[in-house]
Amino acid sequence: MGEEYSIKDIEKLNIAERVKKRSANLGISYCTIKDENYPRDLQELSDRPAVLYYKGEIAVINAYKNIAVIGSRGCSSTGRELAYKTGRLLASEGVVVVNGLALGCDTEALRGALDGRGRCVAIMPCGLDNIQPRSNRGLAQKIIDAGGCILSEYPVGTDLMKYQYIERDRLQSGISQGVVVIEAERKSGTMHTAEFAARQHKRLACYYHKLLEMSSGNQYLADSGKAVNIKNEKDMLAFVRKIPQTERYQQMSLF
């Protein structure tokens, strides 16, 4: 990444300044690619956002390992259970759970992490004045209250458009060092994040498809060699612990 902002970056920065007061009134701050608290892993992406808007403690992203735990909205009961247990297990390992706050697997993973006294990061496809889905606005506040944060590359007042979900998906994997797919069909939004993870050279895992009901995406990822299969807690811990522990992950007290 060059030292100078591009013309597109400058446009984004100008927008951030124009909405700064309105954002502040809503408890929303922003950081730029030159700020210390900007997620380091995003700096490696050619399409990284020049500006990130956030509520909560963005510093946790650079202080801990981050693993995106994702899956279908219309998941099976087994998928919901595995998502919850995975979130809770990662919290016990001091890992930040990342996803898009979607219903189904995402929600359960976040709930599990919070119940395990862990931290979470949720990334929105719209301005932080319009948390989606509406039914998870209480969960978003719990994430903030527990020392995590919610993020977006979009300023307040940005209308929600379908393509922004895909743009958001690249950030879920982008700020994470690993991605875990709980349950997903081959043609699903979850697979966008999985594909971004593969392109970004992130560690990728998925639960063994025979454990689940709607898992053609899991089977594809494993059969294509893009993801390692997870069959039990032991496999999950092995996956987590293979993610390098470097000086960037300096432990902070949970509370």
N, C-alpha and C positions, 0 to 999 in steps of 0.2 A: 504494500500500500504506500502510495506516495505521501509526501508531507503536506502537499497542498490539497485544498478541497476542489472537487470538480464543480463545474457549473451547476450540475444537478444537485450536488451536495449543498451548495450555497443557497439554492432555492429552498431546500428543506430546512436549512438553518434559519432563513428569513421567515418562513412560516412559523417555526417554533418560537421565534421572538415575537411575532405578531399575536400568537395565542398564549403567550407566557402568563399574562395576568389572569386570563380566564382559566387557564390550567391550574395555576397556583390556588385559585379560589376553590378548586375541586380537589386539592391535595395532590395534584399531579406535577411531577418534576420532569426534567429531561436531561439527558447527557448526550455528548457528541463523541465521535470516533477519537477525539484527542483527549477525552477525559479519562482519568484513572479508573473510574468505576464502570467504564464501558466494558461489556463482556469480552474478554481476551480472545476467546475462540471465534467470535464473530469477526474480529480483525482479519482473520485468515480468509474470509469469503470475499470474492470479487464483487458480489452484489450485496455487501453488508449495508445496513441502513446508516445514513449519516447521522441520524438522530433517533434516539430511543426515548419514549415517554414511559414513565413508571410511577407506581404508587407502592410504597413499602420500602424494603431494604434491598436495593439492587446489588449492594456489595456482597451478598451471599453467593452470587453467581461466580465471582472470582475467588471466593474463599473456600469453596467446597467442590467435591465432585458433583456433577450434574448428570442425571440419567433421565431421558424422556421415556415415560411409560404411557403408551398409546394403544388405542383399539377402537373397535366399532361402537357406535352409539347404540345400535340395536343388538347388543351382545347377549349371549346365553347366560343362564344363571351361573354356570361354571366359570364363564369369562368374568363375570362380576366378582365372584369370589376370589379368583386368581389375581385380579387387578388390585383388590383391597389388600390381600396378603402380600403382594409384591410391594405396594406402597409402604406398608408397615415394615416389611423386612428392610427395604432400602433406608427408611428412617433410622432403624436400629444400627445401620452401618454408617450413619452420618452422611448419607447421600441426599442431595436435593432432588426432589421429584419434579419433573418438568412435563407439562403438556398444554393443551389448548382449552381446558375447562369444559370440554364437551360432555354431553350426557353419556351414560354407559361406562365404558372402561376408564376413560379419563377421570370422571367424577369419583369412581370407586378407588382408583389409585391415589388420588389426592386425599380422600377421606381416610384411607389407611395410613398414609404418611402423617397426617395431622393427628390421628388417634395415637400414633406412635411417637408423638412429640417431635416430629421432624419438620423440616422446612420445604416449601414448595414454590415453584414459579409457574405462573399461568400466562400464556401469550395470547393476546387478543387480535382478531382480524379487523378491528375497528378502533375508534377512539375510546379512551378509557372512561369517558363519560357515558358510554353505552355498553356496559358489560353484557356479553352474550354467552350462553343463553340466560335470559332473565331469571329463570328458576335457580340459577347458580350464583346469583349476586351475593347471597349470604355466604356461600362457600368462598367466594373471592375475598370477602372481608375477613373471613377466618384465616385465610392464607396470609393476608397482611398482618393481622393481629398476632400471628404465630412467628413473625419475623421473616416472612418470605416477601414476595412481591408479584405484582401483575405488570406486564409489559405490553407495549405496542409500538410499531413504527409509524402509526397514524396519529395525527393530531386530533384534539377534541373537535367534534362536529363532523367527522368523516363518516359519510354514509357507508353502510355495510353492503359490499358487493361480493358476488360469489367468487371472483378470481382472487380476492384478498385472503380467502381461506388457504389457497395454495401458497400464496406468498408467505403467509404466516407459518405454514408447515416447514419451510426451509429454516426458519429461526428456531423452531423446536429442536431440530437436530443440530442446528448451528451452535447453540449455546451449550449443548450437551457433549459429553465425551462418549456416551453410549446411548443406544435406543433399544427399548424392549417393546415388542409387539405382543400384546396379550391375546387378542382374537380379532381377525379381520378377514373379510372375503377378498378375493383377488382384485375386484373392481370396487374399491372403497377409498375414501379420503385418507384413511390411515396409511395406505400404500404410498401416497405422495410423500409423507414424512420418511417412510422407509427408503424410498428411492433417493431422496435428498441425502439421507444418512450414508447410503452407499457411495454417492458421488462425492460427498465430503470426507470420505474415508473414516467414518465413525464406526466404532464397534457396534454391531447389530445382532440382536438375539430375538427369538420368538418362541413362544410355547409350542411344544410338539402338537401338531395338528390333530392327532388322534385323541387328545385329551379334551377337545372342544367340538362344538357342533357347526359353527360357521367360520371355518378356518382355511379356506382355499388360498388365502393370502399367506398364511403361515406356511402352508405346504410349499407354495411357490418360492418363498424366500429361502427355506431350508434346502429344497431340491436344487435351486440355482446356485447354492453356495454363498449367497449373500448374507445369510444369518446362521448363527449356531442355534441348535435346538435346546430348549430348556424343558426338562421333564419333572424337575423337583426343586426343592429349596437348595439342595447341595449344588445343583447346576447353576442356579441363580447367583449364589454366593461366589462360585468360581468365576462367573462372568464379571461380576462387580469387582472382584479383587484383581483381575487381570488388567483392569484399567490402571495405567501408571499412576503411582502416587508421587507427585513432584512437589517442589517447594511452594508451588502456587496454592496448594490446598493446605492452608494453615488453619488448624482447628480453632473455632470460635465456640464459646460456651453457648449451649442451646437456649438457656434462659438465665 
